[in-house]
Amino acid sequence: MPESVKETMFFDRYYDRGLDWYREYFHQAGLHQICGEVAPTYFDVPEAPDRIHEVSPYCEVFVTLRNPVERARSLYLHHLKKGRVSESFWDAVKQKPRIIEAGHYANHIPRWHSTFGSDQIKILFLSDIQQKPEKVLKVIQNVLGVDHMDPPERMNESVNSTTMPRSLSLAQAGAVLAAKLHKYRLHRVVNAAKRIGLKSLLYSGGGDEAPDLAASTRRKLFERYQSDIAFVEEETGRDLSTWRAQ
């Protein structure tokens, strides 16, 4: 996996930097090691599949899905905590349309299929990862042809605060600074700041609980996502009635 950072964002944000820039993230890899990355920002970017295919046409792509309503709330809170959007959900959507657009699975999954073919696209569900991580990990290991390993003990430990930062302006400044540091590959600086507790200082104590979506907003989102839920059910043969529960 990439050194010092979870997401390289190469195939969407930094593609113009070239393959040599990307390869540096894997310079520590052995000759016969499989390379990959966790990349949630690629899913709904129209150019991403073709760009990845050009570099690695035979790679395996794992798409992890969750209830699109919950996905929208999660992305909204992600931006809200960093001071990027208004507290009003629908105002936030106007500022960051991907909050909603990323959940239109019926639009995005066919794009990946058309580029890689169905055999190279494996759909996973967040609920399965949470409830039966050993089974999901075995599926991934079997697809990749690697030795089996047990999931880490802290696998389902929450890594994101459920409260708002004590100061939105400070959180916004911190997010902008972190983004600039990541842009110039200064990931170790960001990691060091986390280790000494700067992120915890921002989010621990004093902050309000992260807002939930109003019932009317959830209903409106569900109406928007009905065709996407039906598409995933047809694609996977899964009963996703729990996604419809309001």
N, C-alpha and C positions, 0 to 999 in steps of 0.2 A: 504494500500500500504506500501512498505518497509519504515522504518523510516530513515530519513536523507539522502536518496540517491534514485535516479530514477531507476538505474539498479543494481541489485545485481551481475549479471553475474555468478550466482551459477551453473546453469546447463551446462555451457560451460567451464568457466575458473576456478572456484573454487569448482568443484564438489567433489574433494578429501578431502575437509574440513568437509564433513559430514552434515547430516540433522540438528543436533543440532545447528551448525553454521548458517545454513539457517533460522531456526525457530526464531532465535534471532531478525531477521528483523521484525518479526510480533508479538513480545511479547506484544505490546500495544493493539492488537486486542481483541475485545470483544468475548464472547463465541459463539455468533451466527452471527458474521460478516464474510462476504466473503473476502478472501485474494487473492491478485493478484499482478502482477508487469508488468511494461513496459520493454520489453526485445528484442530489435531489433537484438541483436547479436546471438540469438538462432536459427533464421529462417533457416540458411543454414548449421548448424552444424549437421552432421549425427547422433550423439549420443543424441542430445537434446530431441527429441520427446520421445524416450524410457525412458530416465531418468525422464522426467516430468511425464510420464504415470505411472511409478513405484511408484511415490510419490502421485500422484493425478489422478487416471485413469478416473475420471468423470469431470475433469475440462473443462471449455469452453476456446477455443483458438481462438483469433481474429488475423487474418493475414491482415495487412494493406499494400496494394500494390500501387506502383506509376509507372510511365513510367520507365522501366528498364534503359533506357539511362540516364534519369535524376537521377535515383538512383546511377548509376555508377559515374556520375559527383559529386554528393553530397558526396559519400564515398571517392572519390579521394580528394576533397577539405578538407574534415575532416582530413585526414591524412597529407595533404600538409601543412595545417595551424599549425599542431603540429610538423612540421619538420621531419616527419617520412619517407617521400618519395621524389623522385626527382620531379622537376616541369614538366618535360615531362610526359604526361599522360601514354604513353605506357611503359616508364621506371618505372613509379609508379606501373603499373599493374604487372610488373615482380617482384617488391618488395612486393606488397600486392595483390596477385591474387584474393582475395575476392572482390576487387573493381568491378570486372566483374562477378565472379562466383555467388555472392549473388543475381544477377538479373535473373538467369536461373530458372524462376518460374516453368517450366515444370519438372524440376528435384526435386525441394524441396517440392512443395505442395503435390504431391503424397505420399511422405514420411510421412507427417503429417496425411494424410488421412488413410494410412495403419495402423498407430499406434492408432489413436483416432476414426476413422470412420468419414464419411462426416458430420454427424449431429453435431459433437462437434467442427468442424472447420468452422468459420464464416469469409468470405472474405470481407474486407472493402477496400475502395479506398481513398487515400489521397485527391484527388480532391473533393470528397463528404464531407470529414471532413472540408475542406477549404471553400466550397461553401454553404453547408447546415448542419452545425454542430448540430443543434437541432435535425434533423431527424436521423443522425447517432447515437447521444447520446441516443435517444429513442430506437433504435434498440438494442444497448448494454444493456440498462437498462431492456428491455423486456426479453432479453436472460438470464440475470442474475437474474431476478425477484426481482429487487430492486426498491425503490421509485423513481419516476421521479424527476429530477433536471434540472435546466437550465445550459447551458454551461457558463463558466466564460466570463466576458466581454473582457478580454485580450487574449482570446483563440488563435487567429490567429496572435498575436503579434510576430514578429521575435525575436528569442532568440540567433541566431548565427550571428556573424558579417559577412558582405559581403565583407570585406577587409582582406588583408593579415596582419599578425602581423608585427609590426615595426622591430622586430628582430626574425628571424627564430630560431637562436640558443637559445634565451631566451624562445621562445615558446616551443621548444623541451625540454629544461630543466624543464619548468613548467609542461609539459605533463607527463614527467617521474616521477616527484615528486608527482603530483596528483595521478598517477596510483599506486605508492607505498603507499600513504596515504589511498587510497580506499582499497588496498589489506589488510591493517591491520585495516580496518573498522574505520578509522579516518575521516569519511565523514564530520563531523562537522568542522574540520579544513579547509577542502577544501571549504565548504560553507561559512565559516567566511572570507576566503581570497577573495571569490567572492563578499561578502557583502561590504568589505572595498575597493573594486574597483581594485584589482590586475589584474583581467581578462580584465576589461575595459582599464586599463593602457596599457596592451600589444597590444590591438587591435584598440584603438581609435587614430585617427590622425596619419598621416605619412605613413600608410601602403598602398600598391597598391591595386587596385581592384582585387578581386579573379578572376583568369583566367577562361574563358569559353572554351568549347571544340571546336576545329576546325571543320568546316563543314565536312571535309573528315573523321574525327574521329567519328562524329555522324553517318555518313552513314555506316561506318564499324561496329559500335556498333549495329545499327538498323538491319543490315544483320545478326548479331549474335543472336539477340533477336527475330527474326520473329516468330520462332516456339513457343517461350515462350508467346508472345502476343496472338498468335492464341490459345494456350492452355487456357489462362485466359478467352478469349472470349467464348470458348466452355464451360468452367467450370462455368462461371457466367451468360452467355447470354447477356453480355454487348458489345456494339459497342465501340471498343477502337481505332477508326480511328484517334483520336487526338494524340494517342501515335505514330502513323506512320507519322505524319506531321514533315517534316524536314525543 
